[in-house]
Amino acid sequence: MKMKKLSDIASSRRTWAWPYVLFLGLFVVLPLVLIAYFAFTDNHGSFTIQNLVKFFTQSEAISTFLYSVFIAVLNTIICLLLGYPAAYIMAMKEFRTPQTLAILFIMPMWINFLLRTVATVELFNMVGIPLGEGALLFGLCYDYLPFMIYPIYNTLQKMDYSLIEAAQDLGANRAKCFRKVVLPLSMPGIYSGIVMVFMPTVSTFAIAELLTHNNIKLFGSLIQDYITTSDLLNYGAMLSLILLVIIGITSFFGGDEEGEKGGLI
Amino acid sequence: MIRRNLSICLTLMLSLMVCAQTNLSFELRVLTNQKTALLDSIPNPLLGEKVNVQPHIILMGSEADSLPYKTADFIVSSAAFGEADLLAAFDSVYSFQVEAENGEMTSLVLWRNNKEIKNAQKRATRNNAYDAMENYLRTQTTPPSLLLTYLYWGSAAVLLLALLAYLFFTIKNRRDEKTMTSVQRETIRRKRANQRRHLISQSYLWILLLVLYAPIILILVYSFTESKVFGNWTGFSGQLYLNLFSGKGGTALNSAIINTVLIALIAAFSSTILGTLAAIGIYNMRARQRKAVTFLNSVPMINPDIITGISLFLLFVALGVTQGFVTVCIAHIVFCTPYVVLSVLPRLSGMNPNIYEAALDLGATPFLALRKVLVPELWPGMLSGFVLALTLSVDDFGVTFFTKGSGGLETLSTFIYADARKGGLTPELRPLFSLILLVLLSILIYINIRKKRQNK
């Protein structure tokens, strides 16, 4: 009798997730399926691959796409090069960095990024940097550097420090110790940092517009343009689907370390 | 050793020279600023009144209506004005163009799509405009803006001081080392190397922080001036703060603030409840089921906001739902809940799984057991999930943009975007975000201090 009751309770608690699963199905899975549906249909709802063909034949879309990926890769590299040393310095005990600094590095993430971007544009105007490709990279780096620093800092901080001491005791010099011990151990952080920077950069749409006075169009802006024009909605959906594929590939390679974000507080 | 010192000295000298170079070009800018300040007070032919701003970009043509030239102070739009007005406005625009030809002010004029008009006008009014401006400039003087001068000279001075200090200490150290034994010399060198490493690493961090915070500091500084245009200092004033609190920032801003807060609260509350229940459910699932749901849960987190936004937009289009407040709320719940689930799950695995069952055995209804047993245990996770959802919702732009519909609903993010596109931010946004920044900063520092105290 008692056993039956226990199993009842267990199953009833499992059902607590059902509303959420239903919710996910309706508002996450179905919309993603709809992107694919709209991408492969025309205005009247009949099946077509015209949109896909259009993407590969229309030079604007494909060149914008390649350019966006290029900018995103470049931005990710810059963020990694700037962010890794910062995370390393903050996480390693030998540098005696105060803990508050780490928080200061995450802080900008909490301020509206559009306002930050507008302020960045203003800063460029004051110092006399022309708005263009350079400004775009600079601004993107501003916006996404914290996303690179945070996961790397997290992994480095959790790393077992005695491993480094052991390496040093065994005669490794600084460079070798870094190359053979610290870097391999921080790889998960680097991966998730790359994912967290690359994915928003490749899909960004408002930042590029503000930073370049709409002179440079990134893929996100292109999608935005098409999606908001009702005639071209299906083509916009196709472009979104392509972006989604890129995102899927990236997150597959990066592993899903996105959960790192959940520990911000 | 000497070679390395020499190279460091050379680098410093070089950076000093670069700094001086920027300074030189900066003086040119100050000069042009002075002139632009004068040009500002030339009557704008379109408005027939004196414009008290620094023109950065003059925009003409039909694109003026749609493009985000926030720094444009003269916006001549073909939709609002006829061709005659365009041509009338042209004189003042043309004046800037002349300046640009003189090798200054090149950044001030931006032409788009109006080459033909420009060329026609060039022939006609070149001399007139130039003469008029020259005369005007001769009769007027205004003080130059000093902020950047201070900035440049300040950085130059700091660099120079650093260089001098470096030279001083190297010479002093060299002299000290002469009287030491070789062992002493070795230890002291090692110590110094450590100190240097520490200094370099810390200054790297601080410089990076400074660069990262420069725009934010700019917002903070310019919240204390009344100027309508961001980046234009018209004297210290707390007027914007007063405006913000008395609601004079315009009804659009006020409703955007209210919408943002409302949506954030609704989304955070709903997603906390939904997410907590889901987390409890997921925790009690069998492995394979749990894996599937956790994967599904991570999808909205991996998706960039543009994809989430577009997919929901398409859903609402397909369902024929009118988009507005409700759809934005739903969309925010979609991307907030996964984070709540992830904040609550670790608390669940940390608690004793038997106490809930014990409560049921003692006669509690599942709801009572949830309230009296589970919630108190999960409270910290729920709270951090709630706060995270709140900040995510307030900060969101991409999803809101696609789901807000065309009913004129604006949250702060979309309001800023629309504002920046139109040209010129609503000035009251500066004090608003300065306050948010200060509150956030103090909360984070408080949490940090408390954590440190607890650790002790």
Contacts between the chains, C-beta under 8 A, distances in Angstrom:
chain1	res1	chain2	res2	distance
A	6	B	357	6.8
A	9	B	357	6.4
A	9	B	360	5.8
A	9	B	366	7.5
A	10	B	284	6.2
A	12	B	366	6.6
A	13	B	280	6.1
A	13	B	281	6.5
A	13	B	284	4.6
A	13	B	356	7.7
A	13	B	366	7.8
A	14	B	281	5.6
A	14	B	284	4.8
A	14	B	285	5.4
A	14	B	289	7.9
A	15	B	281	6.7
A	16	B	277	4.5
A	16	B	278	7.1
A	16	B	280	5.1
A	16	B	281	3.8
A	16	B	284	7.8
A	17	B	277	7.0
A	17	B	278	4.6
A	17	B	279	7.9
A	17	B	280	7.4
A	17	B	281	2.5
A	17	B	282	5.1
A	17	B	285	6.8
A	17	B	293	6.3
A	18	B	281	6.9
A	19	B	274	6.6
A	19	B	277	6.8
A	19	B	278	7.5
A	20	B	274	5.5
A	20	B	275	7.3
A	20	B	277	6.8
A	20	B	278	3.4
A	20	B	281	7.1
A	20	B	293	8.0
A	20	B	337	6.9
A	20	B	341	7.7
A	21	B	278	7.6
A	21	B	293	6.0
A	21	B	296	7.3
A	23	B	274	6.7
A	23	B	333	7.8
A	23	B	334	7.8
A	23	B	337	7.5
A	24	B	293	7.9
A	24	B	296	5.0
A	24	B	297	7.0
A	24	B	299	7.8
A	27	B	312	6.7
A	27	B	315	7.1
A	27	B	330	6.5
A	27	B	331	7.9
A	27	B	333	8.0
A	27	B	334	4.7
A	28	B	296	6.8
A	28	B	299	5.5
A	28	B	300	5.6
A	28	B	311	7.9
A	28	B	334	6.4
A	29	B	296	7.2
A	29	B	299	7.8
A	30	B	315	6.2
A	31	B	308	8.0
A	31	B	311	3.3
A	31	B	312	5.3
A	31	B	314	6.1
A	31	B	315	4.2
A	32	B	299	7.6
A	32	B	307	8.0
A	32	B	311	5.3
A	34	B	311	6.5
A	34	B	314	4.5
A	34	B	315	5.6
A	34	B	318	5.7
A	35	B	307	7.7
A	35	B	310	6.7
A	35	B	311	5.3
A	35	B	314	6.1
A	38	B	314	5.6
A	82	B	208	6.8
A	85	B	201	8.0
A	85	B	204	6.4
A	86	B	204	7.0
A	86	B	205	5.9
A	86	B	208	5.6
A	89	B	201	4.4
A	89	B	202	7.6
A	89	B	204	6.6
A	89	B	205	5.7
A	90	B	205	6.9
A	95	B	197	7.8
A	95	B	198	6.3
A	95	B	201	4.9
A	95	B	202	7.2
A	96	B	198	6.9
A	97	B	201	7.7
A	97	B	202	7.0
A	97	B	205	6.7
A	99	B	448	6.3
A	99	B	452	7.1
A	100	B	445	6.5
A	100	B	448	5.7
A	101	B	205	6.1
A	101	B	209	7.3
A	103	B	444	5.1
A	103	B	445	7.3
A	103	B	448	5.7
A	104	B	209	5.9
A	104	B	213	8.0
A	105	B	209	6.9
A	105	B	212	7.3
A	107	B	437	8.0
A	107	B	440	6.7
A	107	B	441	6.6
A	107	B	444	6.7
A	108	B	212	5.9
A	108	B	213	7.1
A	108	B	216	6.5
A	110	B	391	6.0
A	110	B	395	7.1
A	110	B	440	5.3
A	111	B	216	6.3
A	111	B	433	6.5
A	111	B	436	7.0
A	111	B	437	6.0
A	111	B	440	7.6
A	112	B	394	7.8
A	112	B	395	6.0
A	112	B	397	7.7
A	112	B	412	6.6
A	112	B	413	6.0
A	112	B	416	6.6
A	112	B	433	6.7
A	113	B	395	7.1
A	113	B	397	7.2
A	114	B	397	5.9
A	114	B	413	5.7
A	114	B	416	4.6
A	114	B	417	5.5
A	114	B	420	6.9
A	115	B	219	6.8
A	115	B	416	5.5
A	115	B	425	7.9
A	115	B	429	6.6
A	115	B	433	5.5
A	116	B	215	5.6
A	116	B	216	6.7
A	118	B	70	6.7
A	118	B	230	7.0
A	118	B	416	6.9
A	118	B	420	5.2
A	118	B	425	6.0
A	119	B	215	3.5
A	119	B	216	6.6
A	119	B	218	5.1
A	119	B	219	5.0
A	119	B	230	7.6
A	120	B	215	4.5
A	121	B	70	7.1
A	121	B	71	7.4
A	122	B	71	7.9
A	122	B	215	7.3
A	122	B	218	6.1
A	122	B	230	5.2
A	122	B	231	4.4
A	123	B	214	5.7
A	123	B	215	5.2
A	123	B	218	5.6
A	125	B	56	6.2
A	125	B	71	6.1
A	125	B	231	6.1
A	126	B	147	7.9
A	126	B	148	6.3
A	126	B	218	7.8
A	126	B	231	6.0
A	127	B	148	7.5
A	128	B	25	7.2
A	128	B	26	7.5
A	128	B	29	6.2
A	128	B	107	7.1
A	130	B	107	6.6
A	142	B	212	6.6
A	142	B	215	7.0
A	145	B	208	8.0
A	145	B	212	6.5
A	146	B	212	7.8
A	199	B	302	7.5
A	199	B	304	5.3
A	200	B	304	5.5
A	200	B	305	7.8
A	202	B	304	7.8
A	203	B	304	3.9
A	203	B	305	7.7
A	203	B	306	4.7
A	203	B	307	6.8
A	204	B	306	7.9
A	205	B	306	5.9
A	205	B	398	7.2
A	206	B	397	6.3
A	206	B	398	7.7
A	206	B	401	7.7
A	206	B	417	5.6
A	209	B	68	5.8
A	209	B	421	7.8
A	210	B	68	6.1
A	210	B	70	7.3
A	210	B	420	5.6
A	213	B	57	7.9
A	213	B	67	7.1
A	213	B	68	6.7
A	213	B	69	6.0
A	213	B	110	7.8
A	214	B	67	5.3
A	214	B	68	5.8
A	220	B	306	5.4
A	223	B	306	6.5
A	223	B	310	7.0
A	224	B	306	7.4
A	224	B	401	7.9
A	227	B	310	5.7
A	227	B	313	6.9
A	227	B	402	7.2
A	233	B	314	8.0
A	233	B	317	7.6
A	236	B	310	7.4
A	237	B	310	7.4
A	237	B	314	6.5
A	240	B	306	7.5
A	240	B	307	6.2
A	240	B	310	4.9
A	240	B	311	7.6
A	243	B	304	7.8
A	243	B	306	7.4
A	243	B	307	6.5
A	244	B	303	7.8
A	244	B	307	5.7
A	247	B	302	6.9
A	247	B	303	6.8
A	247	B	304	6.4
A	247	B	307	6.7
A	251	B	302	4.8
A	256	B	298	5.3
A	256	B	302	6.6
A	258	B	298	6.2
A	258	B	301	4.6
A	258	B	302	5.5
A	259	B	298	7.3
A	259	B	301	7.7
A	259	B	342	5.5
A	261	B	301	7.0
A	261	B	339	7.1
A	262	B	339	5.4
A	262	B	342	3.8
A	262	B	343	5.7
A	262	B	388	7.1
A	264	B	388	6.5
A	265	B	343	7.9
A	265	B	384	4.4
A	265	B	387	5.8
A	265	B	388	6.0
A	265	B	447	8.0
